[in-house]
Amino acid sequence: MCAALLSCFVFDEKSEVTENRLPDELQQPLKHLQDKARRVATVAQESKLQVDIDEYVDKFKIGLMEVTCRWCKGEKFADIIKGQDLFEGSVIRCIRRLEELVVQMSNVCKVREQETHSSTK
């Protein structure tokens, strides 16, 4: 789920995937991300920054969520890519970017954990 949700941060291709075509298991995490993005944009707007809230929320593309979820569950790439409106090369490029993001998020968690342990000593 985490990787599928993080894919919204790295995917920038056009896709025919719409929210109602996503599996049920991805609907709630996506809604949560959109709610948080809407809140960030609202605070930015209240801070006198020029932000279009809907445009900001729409920057988080959902076209790779299902592909990522299926890939993380161990499905074969050839099976996953069938029936998708995405180019294989674009999917591979985005999954590589996603892997880099997941590694960075993992490193942040490790640093955070170290800070927590050192502050409790």
C-alpha positions in Angstrom: 0.0 0.0 0.0 2.8 2.4 0.9 4.6 1.9 -2.4 1.4 2.2 -4.3 0.6 5.5 -2.6 4.1 6.8 -3.0 3.8 6.1 -6.7 1.5 9.2 -6.9 4.6 11.3 -6.1 6.7 10.0 -9.0 4.2 9.1 -11.7 3.8 12.0 -14.2 2.5 10.3 -17.4 -1.0 10.6 -18.8 -3.2 7.7 -18.0 -6.8 6.7 -18.4 -6.9 5.4 -14.9 -9.6 7.0 -12.8 -10.3 6.7 -9.1 -13.3 4.5 -9.7 -11.2 2.0 -11.6 -8.8 1.5 -8.7 -9.2 -1.6 -6.5 -11.1 -1.0 -3.3 -8.0 -1.5 -1.2 -6.4 1.6 -2.8 -9.4 3.9 -2.6 -9.1 4.8 1.1 -5.3 5.5 1.0 -5.8 7.7 -2.1 -8.6 9.6 -0.4 -6.4 10.2 2.6 -3.6 11.5 0.4 -5.9 13.8 -1.5 -7.4 15.1 1.8 -3.8 15.9 3.1 -2.8 17.5 -0.2 -5.9 19.7 -0.1 -5.0 20.7 3.4 -1.5 21.6 2.4 -2.7 23.7 -0.5 -5.3 25.4 1.7 -2.7 26.4 4.2 -0.4 27.6 1.4 -3.3 29.7 0.1 -4.0 31.1 3.5 -0.3 32.1 3.7 -0.8 34.3 0.7 0.8 31.9 -1.8 -0.8 31.6 -5.1 -2.0 28.0 -5.2 -5.0 26.5 -7.0 -6.1 23.8 -4.6 -7.7 21.5 -7.2 -4.7 21.8 -9.5 -2.4 21.0 -6.6 -4.4 17.9 -5.6 -4.5 16.8 -9.2 -0.7 16.8 -9.4 -0.7 13.5 -7.6 -1.3 11.1 -10.5 -2.9 7.7 -9.7 -2.0 5.9 -12.9 0.7 3.7 -11.4 -1.0 2.8 -8.1 -2.6 -0.5 -9.2 0.5 -1.5 -11.2 2.7 -0.9 -8.2 0.4 -2.7 -5.8 0.3 -5.8 -8.1 4.1 -5.7 -8.6 4.7 -5.5 -4.9 2.5 -8.6 -4.5 4.8 -10.5 -6.7 2.9 -10.6 -10.0 5.0 -10.9 -13.2 5.6 -7.7 -15.0 4.3 -9.1 -18.3 1.0 -9.9 -16.6 0.8 -6.5 -14.9 1.4 -4.5 -18.0 -1.3 -6.3 -20.0 -4.4 -4.2 -20.3 -2.7 -1.0 -19.2 -2.6 2.1 -21.3 1.0 2.8 -20.2 4.2 2.2 -22.1 6.5 -0.4 -20.6 9.5 2.0 -20.6 7.5 4.6 -18.8 6.4 2.1 -16.2 10.0 0.9 -15.7 11.3 4.5 -15.4 8.7 5.4 -12.8 9.3 2.2 -10.8 13.0 3.1 -10.7 12.1 6.5 -9.4 9.7 5.0 -7.0 12.4 2.6 -5.7 14.6 5.7 -5.0 11.8 7.3 -3.1 11.1 4.2 -1.0 14.8 4.0 -0.1 14.8 7.7 0.9 11.7 7.2 3.0 13.3 4.1 4.6 16.4 6.2 5.5 14.2 8.9 7.0 12.5 6.3 9.2 15.9 5.0 10.3 17.2 8.4 11.2 13.9 9.2 13.0 14.2 6.0 15.0 17.8 6.8 15.9 16.8 10.3 17.1 14.0 8.8 19.2 16.3 6.3 20.8 19.0 8.8 21.5 16.5 11.3 23.1 15.1 8.7 25.5 18.6 7.9 26.9 
